[in-house]
Amino acid sequence: MPKYFTEPENIKDGFIEIFSDEAKHILNVMRMEIGDTLTICDGQSNDYLCRICETGKNCLKAKIEETTKSESEPKTKITLYQGLPKSDKMELIIQKAVELGAYSVVPVAMKRSVVKLDAKKAKAKVERWNGIALSAAKQSKRSIQPEVTEVMTFKQALEYAGKLDKLLLPYECAEGMEKTRKVIEEIGHGESVGIFIGPEGGFDRSELDEAVNAGCEIITLGKRILRTETAGMMLLSVLMYNMEE
């Protein structure tokens, strides 16, 4: 059954209202009508089985028939700090990161990032990326809408990640899978984790030094060199496999 999102303030007195783009998609794309059932999530891990009772232009009202606590969200909150890649790779990275269970994605402008975004372009990109995150959240039946933040510098990203329990940075020159396994095994259920992934050109040496000073664990993902769009997905998959309950 399709899942859709609404703000908590749109839920009251046993009914849920949905407006604008989300309502247009339900009514015009999915062709749902009065009497049809759907699952609506409030973005706070609550799922509502509803039946559409009223429709209007770009809006609808649905009666709540059942409320359940979603079990689709991992207790371990993982944030992906992704160095800006070339072309449309970021769209693929965001889509797959959300499907795998990432809590949020932070685009990071690093020294070796080829892509340079001015404020206007960055704003438009972030809006599109959040649309992709929302679509992926619906497809994978997430119970939150993972946020794609505004583009940050590497320094800003490290400061933003300072509140997390663990910071991991895969680096192609790091050695020793034994350390990687140990670091991953020591992550406790419910801890928050930040993953830093470099762009196509990798991390600058100064960025590695800053990361270590900020508490990042430098790890290897094996003997093969992974593309920027592969590295984060590989580590996310391993972490989710270990942490999934």
N, C-alpha and C positions, 0 to 999 in steps of 0.2 A: 504494500500500500504506500502511495506517495507520502512524503513527509515535507512539511512546510514550516516556516518560522514566522513568529510575530513577537512584538514587544510585550513584556509582562503587563504593562498598563492597559493593553487591549483585551485583557482577560478579566471579566467581572460578571457576577450574578449568574454563573453557569453558562455564559456565552463567550465566544471569541470573535473579534472583528479583525479582518485583514484588509489592508488598503494598497493602493498604487500597484507597483510592478508585480508584487507577489500575487495580488488578487487577479491582475490581468493574466498572469501565467496560468493560474488555476482555471479561470473562466474561459479564456480565449485560446490558450494553447492545449491544456489538458481537457478542455470541453466539459468540465464538471458542472453539474446542475444541482438545483434544489433536491435534496434527498440523498445525494451522493455522500459517501463517508471519506474522511481523510484524517491523517495524523498531523497535528500541529504542535510544534515545540516552542517553548518560551525562551530558549537559549540558556536556560538554567537547569538543564537536565530533567525537566518535566515534560512528559509526552501526554497529549490530550487526543483521545479518539473522539472525533466530532462528526456531526451530520449537518450539511449545509441547509440552512432554513430560510435565508434571505440573500438576494443578490441585487447589486446595483451597478452603476457604471464605475468600474475600477474599485469595487469594494464588495465584501460579502460578510455575512454573519453566520456562525455555526454554533450549534448547541453541543455542549460537552456531554458525552455519554460515558466516558471512562477516563480516569486520570491514573497514570503510572509513572514511576520513577525510571528514567532511562538507564539501561545498563551498558550502553554502547561506548561510554566515555572511559578511557583508561585513567586509573588513579594517578599515574605518573604523568605530569604535565611537561611535555617536551616542546621547547621553542627552537625553531630552525633559524639560525642567523646565516643568510645566504648571500655570498658575494655576488654582486650584480653580474649576470652572464650576458652573452651576446644574443642577438635576435630575440626569438620568442621563447627561449628556454625557460624563463622565469615562470611562464604560464603553466608549463608542464610540471615544473618543480612544485609549484603551489598546489596544483591539482592532486598530485600523488602524495604530497606531504599531508594534506588534509585527509585523504582517503586512508592513509596509514595511521592517523591519529594525532598528528601534531596539534598542539594547543594554540600556537600562533606562529607566524612567519615574519621575520624582520629582514627586509632587503638592506644590504650593506654596501655602500660605495667604498671599495678598497683601492689601494694604490695601484694594483695591477688590473683593475676592472677596465675593460675597453669602453663599456657604455658609460657615458656621462649625461646625467639628466639635470636640466635646469628645473626650477621650482614648478613652472607651469606643466612641463612634461611629466615630472615626478607625480604631481597631484593626479593627473589623468591616468597614469599608469597604476597608481595605488587604487583608484576607484575601480578600474578594470580588474585588477588582481583580486580585490575583495569580492567582486562579482563571481569570479572563477572559484574562489574559496567557498562561497555560499552554494554554488551549484554542486561542488564536490561534496560538501557537507550533506546536502539533500540526497545525493546519489548513494553515499555510503551510510546513510541513516545516522549521522552524528546527532547529538542532542545539544550542541553548541554551534555557534558560527565562529570558527577560528578566524582571528583577526590578522590581516596583513597590515602592518604598521607603516608609517611614513618611512621613506628612505633615510637611513642614518649613516654617519661616518663610522669608521671602525672604533674610534674612541668613544663615541656616543653609544655604540652597541655594547661595548664592554661595560660601560657604566650602567646601562639598562639591564644587563645580565647580572649585575652585582648582587641582586636579591635571590638568585637561584642557588640551589643546593650544590649542583655539579655542573662544571663546564668542560666540554670535550671538544678538542680540535684535531681532526684527522690531518696528518701531514705525510706527504709521500716519502720524505727522508727519515721519518721516524722508524725505529726498529723494535721488534719484539712483540709478537702476538700474545705472548704470555702476559705482558703488562696490560694490553688491551682487554684481554679476557678478565683479568683481575679487577680492573677499573669498572667494567660493566657489571661484573658479579657483585661488586660492593655497593651498587646503586640500590637503595632501599625502595620498596613499594611506597608510592605516595610522595617521593622526593621530586623536586623540580629540576629539569635538566636543560641545559643550553648546548646546542650543537653549532659550531662555527665551521662553515664550508667556504673555501676560497673560490675565486672566479677562475676562468680558464688559465690565467697566468699564475695561479697559485698565490700564496701569501708572500708578502715582502718580509725580509728578515726582521725589520723593525716591528712589524705587526706581530710576529711570533714572540718577540721579546715582550711587547706590551701584553700579549695574551697570557704568557707565563706569569708575569707580574700581577695579572688580574686573577690568577688562580686557575687558569685553564690547564687541563691534563692533555698533553700532546700524545696522541696515540697513532698507531698504524692500522690500516684496514686490510693489510696483506701485501703481498709482493707485486701485485699488479697496480698500475696507475689507473685510477678511475676518473672519468670525466666529472665536471662539476655537477652535472645533473644526475649523476649516478651515485656519487659519494654520500650525499645526504640521505638518499633513499635507502642505500645499503645499511647505514648506521641506524636510521629510524626503524627499519625492519627488524634488525637484531635486537634493539632495545624493546620494541613492542612485543617481540616473541618472548623475551625474558620477563617482561613486566605484566603481560596480559594475564588476567585472572579468569 
